[in-house]
Amino acid sequence: MTITTTDPDYSPKTATTTAGRRIPDRLTPPMVRAIKSWESLLLLVAVGIFILNSFASPYFLDAWNLSDATFNFTEKAMIAFAMALLIIAGEIDLSVAAIIALASTAMGLMMQAGFDTPMIVATGLMTGLICGAFNGVLVTRLGLPSIVVTIGTMSLFRGISYIVLGDGAFRGYPESFSWFGQGYVFWVISTELAIFAILAVIYGVVLHKTNFGRAVYAVGNNATAAMFSGIRVARVKMILFLLTGLMSGLAAVCLTSRLGSTRPSIATGFELEVVTMVVLGGINILGGSGSIPGVVIAAFVMGLVTFGLGLLNVPGIVMSIVIGALLIGVIALPRLWQKFRRG
């Protein structure tokens, strides 16, 4: 017996069972799914921006200039990987830039106390982890909305930095500390780019190949159903807040190392760019869907846009307008994209 269907999503390819029935083995051919994916569209956009930049400035295609372009997104992308998982789970952290400021201030205090690079780096990471834990406890234990909590801690963490530093700055970090933000592992491959690549693989595996990743998707789609399925929802969210804080601490290490100084205004506006990067990468702002490859491509897109504008001497305020427009656009575009895929 042959099974027939009028569903247009079924492919012609069929499979024969032991009972002699012929049934379709998949709903949409892989090639069609790949072409219609958000990641494919982003990749085309990235290629287009790369080509435009190469025509806009004769200096763009220089290998060292392209290496410098990666500094426009690597530190933000480190946070974006963890933020992607957090948003997929239905939460958000708007305090990440303030965590960078506080972690950088803590590292500066350790430097002033005479400690060397290992202790300075450990302080930055630990400060980020503690800040993430603080956010996580308020959200998972007290049941407070994450957007409200992290708006509050955004002011709290940066406020502490201003209290400690005022209008001053910490300078004079050890020479060995500069390797994280200014060093290169091979030719034009910077330390930050290498860390970014390693984190992309790790987060990609965690989200797409592990039980924890499946739990993150389940929590974001329906937290109540996930809880009744045996998933410890509060624990999953707590881990994600810890990861976001830790990645903010790592970004603080790299950014402070690259700048060679600490100011309370460091990383101002990073939270907007991180969220834009995540949403541009196809992560549903309402939770439940998205992928790490999309975030990786989005990071390159934003890096190419800001670097290209910089080569053209476009003022920073215009770049902020572009980032804001991107954030609005990428929230609206997925809805239009879904309509296109259904069509």
C-alpha positions as CSV (number, residue, x, y, z in Angstrom):
1,M,0.0,0.0,0.0
2,T,1.3,3.5,-0.9
3,I,0.5,6.5,1.4
4,T,-0.2,9.7,-0.4
5,T,-0.5,13.2,1.0
6,T,-1.6,16.6,-0.2
7,D,0.8,18.4,2.2
8,P,3.2,20.6,0.1
9,D,5.9,20.3,2.7
10,Y,6.4,16.6,2.0
11,S,9.3,15.8,-0.3
12,P,9.0,13.2,-3.1
13,K,11.6,11.1,-1.5
14,T,10.0,8.1,0.2
15,A,11.0,5.1,2.2
16,T,9.6,1.5,2.1
17,T,8.8,-0.2,5.4
18,T,8.9,-4.0,6.0
19,A,5.1,-3.9,5.6
20,G,5.4,-2.7,2.1
21,R,4.2,0.9,2.8
22,R,6.0,3.8,1.2
23,I,6.1,6.9,3.4
24,P,8.1,10.2,3.1
25,D,11.3,10.1,5.2
26,R,11.5,13.8,5.8
27,L,9.3,16.9,5.5
28,T,11.6,19.3,3.7
29,P,14.8,18.5,1.6
30,P,18.0,19.4,3.4
31,M,19.1,21.8,0.6
32,V,15.8,23.7,0.8
33,R,16.1,24.0,4.6
34,A,19.7,25.3,4.3
35,I,18.7,27.9,1.7
36,K,15.8,29.1,3.7
37,S,17.7,29.3,7.0
38,W,18.4,32.5,8.8
39,E,22.1,31.6,8.9
40,S,22.2,31.5,5.1
41,L,20.8,34.9,4.8
42,L,23.2,36.3,7.4
43,L,26.1,34.7,5.5
44,L,25.0,36.4,2.3
45,V,24.8,39.7,4.2
46,A,28.3,39.2,5.6
47,V,29.7,38.5,2.1
48,G,28.0,41.6,0.8
49,I,29.3,43.9,3.5
50,F,32.8,42.4,3.0
51,I,32.6,43.2,-0.7
52,L,31.3,46.8,-0.1
53,N,34.0,47.5,2.4
54,S,36.7,46.3,0.0
55,F,35.5,48.9,-2.5
56,A,34.9,51.6,0.1
57,S,38.5,51.6,1.4
58,P,41.8,50.6,-0.2
59,Y,43.1,49.6,3.2
60,F,40.3,47.1,4.1
61,L,41.9,44.0,2.5
62,D,45.2,44.4,4.3
63,A,45.6,41.3,6.5
64,W,46.6,43.3,9.6
65,N,43.6,45.6,9.1
66,L,41.3,42.6,8.9
67,S,42.9,41.3,12.1
68,D,42.2,44.6,13.8
69,A,38.6,44.4,12.6
70,T,38.1,41.4,14.8
71,F,38.7,43.5,17.9
72,N,35.4,45.2,17.2
73,F,33.4,42.1,18.1
74,T,35.5,39.4,19.9
75,E,35.0,40.7,23.4
76,K,31.2,41.3,22.9
77,A,30.9,37.9,21.2
78,M,32.3,36.1,24.2
79,I,29.4,37.5,26.2
80,A,27.0,36.9,23.3
81,F,27.5,33.1,23.4
82,A,26.3,32.9,27.0
83,M,23.7,35.6,26.4
84,A,22.3,33.5,23.6
85,L,21.7,30.5,25.9
86,L,20.2,32.8,28.5
87,I,17.7,34.4,26.0
88,I,16.8,31.0,24.6
89,A,15.9,30.0,28.1
90,G,13.6,33.0,28.4
91,E,15.8,35.4,30.4
92,I,18.1,38.3,29.8
93,D,21.0,40.1,31.4
94,L,21.4,43.8,30.8
95,S,24.2,44.2,33.4
96,V,27.0,42.6,31.4
97,A,28.7,45.9,30.5
98,A,28.5,47.0,34.2
99,I,30.0,43.6,35.2
100,I,32.9,44.3,32.9
101,A,33.4,47.7,34.6
102,L,33.3,46.2,38.1
103,A,35.6,43.3,37.1
104,S,38.1,45.7,35.5
105,T,38.0,47.8,38.7
106,A,38.7,44.7,40.8
107,M,41.6,43.8,38.6
108,G,43.0,47.3,38.9
109,L,42.8,47.1,42.7
110,M,44.7,43.8,42.6
111,M,47.3,45.3,40.3
112,Q,47.7,48.3,42.7
113,A,48.2,45.8,45.6
114,G,51.2,44.3,43.7
115,F,49.7,41.1,42.5
116,D,50.9,39.6,39.1
117,T,49.0,38.5,36.0
118,P,47.6,35.2,37.2
119,M,45.9,36.7,40.3
120,I,44.7,39.7,38.2
121,V,43.1,37.4,35.7
122,A,41.6,35.2,38.4
123,T,40.1,38.3,40.1
124,G,38.4,39.4,36.9
125,L,36.9,36.0,36.2
126,M,35.8,35.6,39.9
127,T,34.2,39.0,40.0
128,G,32.2,38.2,36.9
129,L,31.1,34.9,38.4
130,I,30.0,36.5,41.6
131,C,28.0,39.2,39.7
132,G,26.3,36.5,37.6
133,A,25.5,34.5,40.8
134,F,24.0,37.6,42.4
135,N,21.7,38.1,39.3
136,G,20.9,34.5,39.2
137,V,19.8,34.3,42.9
138,L,17.5,37.3,42.5
139,V,15.9,35.8,39.5
140,T,15.7,32.1,40.4
141,R,15.3,32.2,44.1
142,L,13.2,35.4,44.6
143,G,11.3,35.0,41.3
144,L,12.1,38.6,40.2
145,P,11.9,39.5,36.4
146,S,15.4,39.3,35.0
147,I,15.0,42.5,32.9
148,V,14.2,44.5,36.1
149,V,16.9,42.8,38.2
150,T,19.6,43.4,35.6
151,I,18.6,47.0,35.0
152,G,19.1,47.5,38.7
153,T,22.4,45.7,38.9
154,M,23.6,47.5,35.8
155,S,23.5,50.7,37.9
156,L,24.7,49.0,41.0
157,F,27.8,47.4,39.5
158,R,28.9,50.5,37.5
159,G,28.1,52.7,40.4
160,I,30.6,50.8,42.6
161,S,33.2,51.3,39.9
162,Y,32.6,55.1,40.0
163,I,32.8,55.1,43.8
164,V,36.2,53.4,43.7
165,L,37.7,55.3,40.8
166,G,35.8,58.6,40.5
167,D,37.3,60.4,37.6
168,G,40.6,58.5,37.9
169,A,41.9,55.4,36.2
170,F,44.1,52.4,37.0
171,R,47.2,52.1,34.8
172,G,50.5,50.2,34.9
173,Y,49.3,46.6,34.4
174,P,52.2,44.0,34.1
175,E,53.6,43.5,30.7
176,S,52.6,39.9,30.7
177,F,48.9,40.9,31.2
178,S,48.9,42.6,27.7
179,W,49.0,39.2,26.0
180,F,45.3,38.7,26.5
181,G,44.2,41.8,24.6
182,Q,47.2,42.6,22.5
183,G,48.9,39.3,21.8
184,Y,48.9,37.0,18.8
185,V,48.9,33.2,18.7
186,F,49.9,33.0,15.1
187,W,50.6,35.6,12.4
188,V,47.5,37.8,12.3
189,I,45.4,35.5,14.6
190,S,45.0,37.4,17.8
191,T,44.6,35.8,21.2
192,E,41.1,37.2,21.4
193,L,40.1,35.7,18.1
194,A,41.5,32.4,19.2
195,I,39.5,32.5,22.4
196,F,36.4,33.5,20.4
197,A,36.9,30.5,18.1
198,I,37.3,28.1,21.0
199,L,34.3,29.4,22.8
200,A,32.2,29.2,19.6
201,V,32.9,25.5,19.4
202,I,32.3,24.9,23.1
203,Y,29.0,26.7,23.2
204,G,27.9,25.2,19.8
205,V,28.5,21.7,21.2
206,V,26.8,22.5,24.6
207,L,23.7,23.9,23.0
208,H,23.2,21.6,20.0
209,K,24.8,18.3,21.2
210,T,24.1,17.9,24.9
211,N,21.2,17.2,27.2
212,F,21.8,20.5,28.9
213,G,21.3,22.3,25.6
214,R,18.0,20.4,25.0
215,A,17.0,21.5,28.5
216,V,17.7,25.1,27.7
217,Y,15.4,24.9,24.6
218,A,12.7,23.2,26.7
219,V,12.8,25.8,29.4
220,G,12.6,28.6,26.8
221,N,9.7,27.0,25.0
222,N,7.6,26.2,28.1
223,A,9.2,26.4,31.6
224,T,6.2,24.8,33.3
225,A,6.1,21.9,30.9
226,A,9.9,21.5,31.3
227,M,9.5,21.4,35.1
228,F,6.9,18.7,34.9
229,S,9.2,16.8,32.5
230,G,11.8,16.6,35.3
231,I,14.0,19.5,34.2
232,R,15.3,21.6,37.1
233,V,14.4,24.9,35.6
234,A,15.8,27.1,38.4
235,R,19.1,25.2,38.2
236,V,19.4,25.6,34.4
237,K,18.7,29.3,34.6
238,M,21.2,29.8,37.5
239,I,23.9,28.1,35.5
240,L,23.2,30.4,32.6
241,F,23.4,33.5,34.7
242,L,26.7,32.2,36.1
243,L,28.0,31.6,32.5
244,T,27.0,35.1,31.5
245,G,28.8,36.6,34.5
246,L,31.9,34.5,33.8
247,M,32.0,35.5,30.1
248,S,31.6,39.2,31.2
249,G,34.6,38.6,33.5
250,L,36.6,37.1,30.6
251,A,35.6,40.0,28.3
252,A,36.8,42.4,31.1
253,V,40.2,40.7,31.1
254,C,40.6,41.0,27.4
255,L,39.3,44.5,27.1
256,T,41.3,45.8,30.1
257,S,44.4,44.1,28.6
258,R,43.8,45.7,25.2
259,L,43.3,49.2,26.6
260,G,46.0,48.9,29.2
261,S,43.9,50.8,31.7
262,T,40.7,50.7,33.8
263,R,38.1,53.5,33.9
264,P,34.6,53.3,35.3
265,S,33.1,54.2,31.9
266,I,34.8,51.1,30.3
267,A,32.5,49.0,28.0
268,T,29.7,51.6,28.1
269,G,27.0,50.5,25.6
270,F,28.2,46.9,25.3
271,E,24.9,45.5,26.5
272,L,23.1,47.0,23.5
273,E,25.6,45.6,21.1
274,V,25.6,42.2,22.7
275,V,21.8,41.9,22.6
276,T,21.8,43.1,19.0
277,M,24.4,40.5,18.1
278,V,22.4,37.7,19.7
279,V,19.1,38.7,18.1
280,L,20.7,39.4,14.7
281,G,22.1,35.8,15.0
282,G,18.5,34.5,14.9
283,I,17.9,34.0,18.7
284,N,14.3,34.5,19.4
285,I,14.0,37.4,21.9
286,L,11.1,35.6,23.4
287,G,13.1,32.5,24.0
288,G,12.9,28.9,22.7
289,S,14.9,29.0,19.5
290,G,18.1,30.0,17.9
291,S,21.6,28.7,17.1
292,I,25.2,29.4,17.9
293,P,26.3,29.4,14.3
294,G,23.9,32.3,13.7
295,V,25.5,34.3,16.6
296,V,29.0,33.6,15.1
297,I,28.0,35.0,11.7
298,A,26.2,37.9,13.4
299,A,29.4,38.8,15.3
300,F,31.3,39.0,12.0
301,V,28.5,41.0,10.4
302,M,28.6,43.6,13.2
303,G,32.4,43.7,13.2
304,L,32.5,44.3,9.5
305,V,29.9,47.0,9.7
306,T,31.6,48.9,12.5
307,F,35.1,48.5,11.1
308,G,33.9,49.6,7.6
309,L,32.3,52.7,9.1
310,G,35.4,53.4,11.1
311,L,37.6,53.3,7.9
312,L,35.3,55.8,6.4
313,N,35.7,58.1,9.5
314,V,32.0,57.8,10.4
315,P,31.4,59.4,13.8
316,G,30.7,57.1,16.8
317,I,27.2,58.6,17.3
318,V,26.3,57.4,13.7
319,M,27.6,53.9,14.6
320,S,25.3,54.0,17.6
321,I,22.4,54.9,15.4
322,V,23.3,52.0,13.0
323,I,23.4,49.6,16.0
324,G,20.0,50.8,17.3
325,A,18.5,50.4,13.8
326,L,19.9,46.9,13.5
327,L,18.3,46.0,16.9
328,I,14.9,47.2,15.8
329,G,15.3,45.7,12.4
330,V,16.3,42.2,13.5
331,I,13.4,42.0,15.9
332,A,11.0,42.6,13.1
333,L,12.8,40.7,10.3
334,P,12.4,37.2,11.8
335,R,8.6,37.5,11.7
336,L,8.8,38.5,8.0
337,W,11.3,35.6,7.5
338,Q,8.9,33.1,9.0
339,K,6.2,34.2,6.7
340,F,8.6,33.8,3.7
341,R,9.5,30.2,4.8
342,R,5.8,29.3,5.2
343,G,5.2,30.7,1.7
